[in-house]
Amino acid sequence: MPAERGCRYPVAIVGAGALGLHFAARLAARGPVAVIARSAERAQALRAGVTVGGVPFRPEAFAPADAPPAEWVLLLVKTGDTAEAAATALAMQPQGVLSLQNGLVEAELRQVCGALPAGQGITTEGAFRDGARVEPAGAGETLVPPGFDAVAGLLAAAGLRARVEPDIVAARLAKLLVNLAINPLAALYRVTNGELLAPPYRAQLEALVAEAWPVLRAEGLALDEAAAHARVVAVATATGANRASMLQDVLAGRRTEIDAITGVLLALAERQGVEVPTHRAVLARVKRAEAGRPD
Ligand SMILES: NC(=O)c1ccc[n+]([C@@H]2O[C@H](COP(=O)([O-])OP(=O)(O)OC[C@H]3O[C@@H](n4cnc5c(N)ncnc54)[C@H](OP(=O)(O)O)[C@@H]3O)[C@@H](O)[C@H]2O)c1
């Protein structure tokens, strides 16, 4: 359903990757959605069509320089691209910018957006992209901060599970905890999430949770220590056959999201005056793996 020429889009997505195209295809079935790709070439290729879950989809794709005005903008780039994507979002003169990225990026987002409402939600939707083919990987749930009710409404109208979460800080920290424990170890040892539950990895998984828990608790995590361990084990079990995104990034020679995940924990710990040596070591090892010098 294309927007009329010159119209303001009700919603736009910056980042035409796995998750961005999955959300865009769902939203486009209900109303106009603008998709902002990294470049004019990529936007042109997208307009030729992709498949999402086997169904052809021709996104209304734009280059960042041609991004049209939009009411709400969703940010779905990898965390290393947040600032640039946020600047594109800001130029679209929206009512608000909502990140659904992993890690913690809200502070960086707000720095770019200034007075414009900007927030970070979380999503357990999943998708995988292989060239022009996107495969959604099971339905999840999207939680948005208060003030982004309209975005939750648009997502829900498109058939996605979405709602406003009053304690979005706690929800984000619980997701960060899981990513902090599973992602780096999966990437370093090149194992599936489920394999982390058995020796020799299990002890390291538990050590990462034990070290991160007091830091995240002090920031508003709503899980006690036993529940924190149980949450990580439950996610590793439920996603046992999956290869974590950080593992996929390392295998593909791409930059990982370690700075927005473990890097953010280190910054929080430093501010609190707490030592997190295991996470510090893990960050250094992931950086070496990113640079093609794994130990
Ligand atoms: N995929 C999942 O299942 C999933 C689940 C939950 C959360 N997430 C989170 O969602 C975020 C996106 O993940 P993803 O898997 O969709 O990543 P992805 O497939 O790599 O997609 C990101 C897209 O953003 C594009 N991009 C980068 N910088 C841009 C810019 N300045 N302007 C416009 N587009 C730009 C990239 O272009 P190029 O292709 O040219 O690099 C890429 O197409 C990440 O934070 C991830 O952790 C993903």
The ligand as an SDF file (V2000), in Angstrom:
LIG
                    3D

 48 52  0  0  0  0  0  0  0  0999 V2000
   17.7960  -10.4200   13.4430 N   0  0  0  0  0  0  0  0  0  0  0  0
   17.2270  -10.7430   14.5990 C   0  0  0  0  0  0  0  0  0  0  0  0
   16.6460  -11.8320   14.7540 O   0  0  0  0  0  0  0  0  0  0  0  0
   17.2290   -9.7720   15.7640 C   0  0  0  0  0  0  0  0  0  0  0  0
   16.4290  -10.0660   16.9000 C   0  0  0  0  0  0  0  0  0  0  0  0
   16.3820   -9.1330   17.9550 C   0  0  0  0  0  0  0  0  0  0  0  0
   17.1420   -7.9780   17.8910 C   0  0  0  0  0  0  0  0  0  0  0  0
   17.9240   -7.7410   16.7720 N   0  0  0  0  0  0  0  0  0  0  0  0
   18.6820   -6.4930   16.7550 C   0  0  0  0  0  0  0  0  0  0  0  0
   18.1490   -5.6460   15.7320 O   0  0  0  0  0  0  0  0  0  0  0  0
   19.2030   -4.8640   15.1330 C   0  0  0  0  0  0  0  0  0  0  0  0
   19.2220   -5.1480   13.6400 C   0  0  0  0  0  0  0  0  0  0  0  0
   19.5660   -6.5220   13.4540 O   0  0  0  0  0  0  0  0  0  0  0  0
   19.4820   -7.2550   12.0420 P   0  0  0  0  0  0  0  0  0  0  0  0
   19.7220   -8.7020   12.3090 O   0  0  0  0  0  0  0  0  0  0  0  0
   18.2650   -6.8430   11.3020 O   0  0  0  0  0  0  0  0  0  0  0  0
   20.7820   -6.6350   11.3270 O   0  0  0  0  0  0  0  0  0  0  0  0
   21.1290   -6.5960    9.7780 P   0  0  0  0  0  0  0  0  0  0  0  0
   20.4760   -7.7360    9.0580 O   0  0  0  0  0  0  0  0  0  0  0  0
   22.6060   -6.4460    9.6660 O   0  0  0  0  0  0  0  0  0  0  0  0
   20.4140   -5.2620    9.2750 O   0  0  0  0  0  0  0  0  0  0  0  0
   20.8700   -3.9740    9.5390 C   0  0  0  0  0  0  0  0  0  0  0  0
   20.6750   -3.1690    8.2660 C   0  0  0  0  0  0  0  0  0  0  0  0
   20.9180   -1.7990    8.5410 O   0  0  0  0  0  0  0  0  0  0  0  0
   21.5740   -1.2620    7.4150 C   0  0  0  0  0  0  0  0  0  0  0  0
   22.2460    0.0030    7.7850 N   0  0  0  0  0  0  0  0  0  0  0  0
   23.4070    0.1780    8.4460 C   0  0  0  0  0  0  0  0  0  0  0  0
   23.6640    1.4820    8.6320 N   0  0  0  0  0  0  0  0  0  0  0  0
   22.6340    2.1490    8.0700 C   0  0  0  0  0  0  0  0  0  0  0  0
   22.3110    3.5320    7.9500 C   0  0  0  0  0  0  0  0  0  0  0  0
   23.1150    4.4800    8.4520 N   0  0  0  0  0  0  0  0  0  0  0  0
   21.1640    3.8610    7.3120 N   0  0  0  0  0  0  0  0  0  0  0  0
   20.3510    2.9110    6.8190 C   0  0  0  0  0  0  0  0  0  0  0  0
   20.5910    1.5880    6.9150 N   0  0  0  0  0  0  0  0  0  0  0  0
   21.7260    1.2160    7.5300 C   0  0  0  0  0  0  0  0  0  0  0  0
   22.5140   -2.3540    6.9860 C   0  0  0  0  0  0  0  0  0  0  0  0
   22.9550   -2.1270    5.6830 O   0  0  0  0  0  0  0  0  0  0  0  0
   24.1230   -3.0340    5.0150 P   0  0  0  0  0  0  0  0  0  0  0  0
   23.4240   -4.3070    4.6420 O   0  0  0  0  0  0  0  0  0  0  0  0
   24.5490   -2.2150    3.8560 O   0  0  0  0  0  0  0  0  0  0  0  0
   25.1650   -3.2130    6.0720 O   0  0  0  0  0  0  0  0  0  0  0  0
   21.6240   -3.5730    7.1450 C   0  0  0  0  0  0  0  0  0  0  0  0
   20.8700   -3.8020    5.9730 O   0  0  0  0  0  0  0  0  0  0  0  0
   20.4780   -5.2910   15.8780 C   0  0  0  0  0  0  0  0  0  0  0  0
   20.7320   -4.4320   16.9530 O   0  0  0  0  0  0  0  0  0  0  0  0
   20.1350   -6.6810   16.3950 C   0  0  0  0  0  0  0  0  0  0  0  0
   20.8900   -7.0740   17.5320 O   0  0  0  0  0  0  0  0  0  0  0  0
   17.9860   -8.6050   15.7210 C   0  0  0  0  0  0  0  0  0  0  0  0
  1  2  1  0
  2  3  2  0
  2  4  1  0
  4  5  1  0
  4 48  2  0
  5  6  2  0
  6  7  1  0
  7  8  2  0
  8  9  1  0
  8 48  1  0
  9 10  1  0
  9 46  1  0
 10 11  1  0
 11 12  1  0
 11 44  1  0
 12 13  1  0
 13 14  1  0
 14 15  2  0
 14 16  1  0
 14 17  1  0
 17 18  1  0
 18 19  2  0
 18 20  1  0
 18 21  1  0
 21 22  1  0
 22 23  1  0
 23 24  1  0
 23 42  1  0
 24 25  1  0
 25 26  1  0
 25 36  1  0
 26 27  1  0
 26 35  1  0
 27 28  2  0
 28 29  1  0
 29 30  1  0
 29 35  2  0
 30 31  1  0
 30 32  2  0
 32 33  1  0
 33 34  2  0
 34 35  1  0
 36 37  1  0
 36 42  1  0
 37 38  1  0
 38 39  2  0
 38 40  1  0
 38 41  1  0
 42 43  1  0
 44 45  1  0
 44 46  1  0
 46 47  1  0
M  CHG  2   8   1  16  -1
M  END
$$$$
